[in-house]
């Protein structure tokens, strides 16, 4: 008997939803990100209920991959919220976004899987499971090379008047920010990493400027130098990336990989298609 499966991949900023029937994609949607660290139980349940609106049919199995899901307590909360929003689901699996990236990028072969989105993370995947991880410390302690990290590095330099005048003036004119507003958003308002990551768009729009190209390259280099030496197989297996930052700055990322001698793998913006393939292969 045919049954519908729902695959959800969620970062801090956005989530991708895909409904499949017998391995074929029948419906997809995009929704705001879901993060157990920044939402209470009712907020999580509401996020899944909103995502269920307009679905083609109730899924029998749900496979969720999300940021902030490493702690067992987070997995339990997410699983409970999904169960309330989708009471007809017989199977609910909750995993980390990093395992989702590894399955989407490496499928059933060994490799290094990395995320460069709002946050950053990396893992050595042996073809069936994650063996070792590096990173995942959040934008205050880590997240090197991520959107939040690029935004934080840029806006900090701007606030210290370290950026070239023409770039600083262009940024100020485009966003109209004051230092007080930045501090309020980062230290007192919810979703500070999402707030900082928005400035990566400005960096992408002005990537031809040598200062910005160097800033992005330096943060990618720090990601590689901190993460990859901790992972078995680095320098041997291909290094795959997923996430909006990896895609939008792919040229600089590939140059940085080459400079440090790491074999490049896939660079994909959204792991949802790869996950659909994984769950039907």
N, C-alpha and C positions, 0 to 999 in steps of 0.2 A: 504494500500500500504506500502511495506517495505521501510524503510529509514535507512541510515547510520548515526550514531552519532560518534563524536570524543570527547574523554575525554583526557585532558592534565593536568598533575600535574607537576608543576615546582618549584624546589628549586633554590638556588643561583648557584649551581654547575652543576646540570643536570636536564633534564625534561623527563618524561615518557609520551608516546602517545599511546592511545588505540582506535582503530576503532571497533565499535560494530554494528551488524545488528540483529535487533529483539532480543536484549539482549545477543547475542552470540559474543564473541571476534573473530574477523576475521583477525586482523593485529595489531602488536604492534611495537614500535620503541623507541629508546633512543636518545636524542639530548642534546646539551649543555643547561645549565640553562638560564632562561629568567628573568631579573630583571629590572623593570621599573626605579629604582633609578640610575642604572648605564648604561642605554642605552637611546639614543635619539629615536625619533619616527621612523626614517629611520632604525635604528638598530633593533628595535622591529619588524618592518614589515619584514625585511630581515630574522630574526630568524624564523618567522612563514612561510615565503615562502620556506625556506630551509626544514622545517619540512614537508611541503606538498609534496615534491618531493618523488615519489615512492609510494604515497598513493593508496589504492585499488580503491577508488572512492571518489567523492566530498561529504563531509558530509552535511546533512540537518540541523543538530544541533551540536553545539560545546559547551562543558562545560569545562571552564578553571579554574583551581585552582592554584594560584601562590603566591610566596613570594613577599612582597612589594605591595600587592594589597588592603591593608586596606583603604588608601586614595581614595576618589571618583575620584580624578584626575588621579590616576594610573589605576583604573578600566576603565576609559574613554579612556585612551591612548591604553591600551591593547585591548579593544573591537574594537577600530578603526583599529589597526594593524591587528587583526584577520580578520576583515571585508574586508580589502584590499587583504589579502593573500587568503581568502576563500570567494569570492564574491557570491557563490551559497548558502551559509549558511543562512537559514531563521531564525534560533535561535542562539544567541550567549549569553552565560551567563559567567560572570567573577566574581569569588569569591576568597577569601583568601585561602592560602594553609592550614590554620588552620581549616577552615570549611571543606575542602577536607579531612583532617586527621580525623576530627570528624565523618563525614559521612562514611568514609571507615572503621574506627575502631569500632564505636558504632552502625552504621546502623540507626535503628529507636528506640534505647533504650538510656536511660540516662547514662552518664559516663564522665570521665575526659579524654580528648584527648591531647596528648603531642607530640611535634616534637623534635627530637634530630638528626639533620642533620648538615649541614654547620652552621646553626643557630639553635635557640631553641625557643619554644613557647608553650603555654598551654591554655586550655579552659575547662569550664564546659559546657557540651552539654546536653540539656534536652530531646533529642530524635528527635527533629525537627529543633532546632536552637541553636546557641551559645548564652548563657546567660551572661557569664562573661569570660574575658580573663586575662591572666597574662603574662608578658614578652613581647617579640617582640621588644626589645629596641636596637637591633643590637649588634655587637661584642664589641663595645667600652663601652656601658652602661650596657649591659646585655649578653644575649645569653649563660647563664650559662649551662655548661654540653655539649655544642655543639662541633662540630669539630673545629670551629674557636676558641672557648674558650679553649678547650684542647690544641690546637696548640699554642695559645698565652701564656697560662700558662707555657707550657713546654719550649718554645723557650725563654721566659723571664727568667725563672730559669736557662736555659743553658747559657744565656748571662751574668748572674750574678754569674756564676760558683757555682751554688747551687746544681747541679745534681751530682750524684756519678760519679767518674772519668771514670769508664769503660763505662758507658752509654754516657757520654759527648764525649768521644773519638770515640765511635761507631757512634754517630749522626754526628759528624764533618766529619768523614771519608765517611759516606754515602751520605751526602748532600753537603759537601765542601763549606759551607757558611761562610761569614764574617759578623760581626755586621753591617757594612755599607750596605751590600746587603740586609739584613733583614729590616733595617730601610728604605731603598729606596723602597722596595716592599710594606711595610705596609703603609707608609705615602705619597708616591708619585705616585705609580702605581695603575692602576685600579684593582678592585676585591681583595682588601686586605683580606677579610674574606675567600675567596676561597684559597688564598695563605697560610694563617695560618692553614686552615683545612687540608691541605695536610700532615701536620706533625702528624696528628692523626694516620696515617698509621704506622708510626714508633712506636708510643705508642702501637698499637695493636700487632705489631710484637714482642714487648718486654714486653708484659703484665705480664709475669711470674716474672718480677723483682718487688720486694716489693715497691720500690720507685714509679714506674709508676702505679702499682695497687692502691696505696694510693692516688696518684695525681688524677686519674680518679674517684675513689670513693668519694674524697673530692668535686670534681666539681659536681658530680651527687647529693651529699648531699646538696650542695648549691642550686642547681636547685629545689629540693624538698622543702627546707626550705623557699625559696623566693616565689615560684610559688603557691604551693598547698594551703597554708593557706588563700590565696586570693580567692580561688574558692569554691563555695557552693558545698557540697556533697563530699569534700575530706575526706577520711577516711571511707566513706560509699560506694560510687560507685567505681567500678574497675578503675584503672589508666592504660590507654592504651598508647602505644608509637609506633611511626613510625619514620623511618629515619635510615640511615646507621650507625650512631653512636649507636643508641639504639640496633641495631642488633649485631654489631660487639663486643660490650661490654655488651651483655645481662646478663651475669652471674653477673658482678659487679652491674649492674642496678637492677637486681632482689634482690640481697643481700641488697642493699641500701634501696629499697622499704620496704623490710621486717624489716630492722633495725628501720625504722621510722613508722612502723605500717600501711602502705598503702597497700590495696589489689591490687595485680598485675592483669593486664588484658592482652590483646594481645600485642605482640611485633612484628611488621611487618616492613620489610625494605622498601617496596614500597606500597603506598596506592592505586595504580592504579587499582588493581584487586578488592579491596573492593569498589572502586567508581563505577566500572562497575556493580557490584552486586547492589549497592545502586540505580543506575539509571535505573535498570530494575525490581526493587522489589516494 
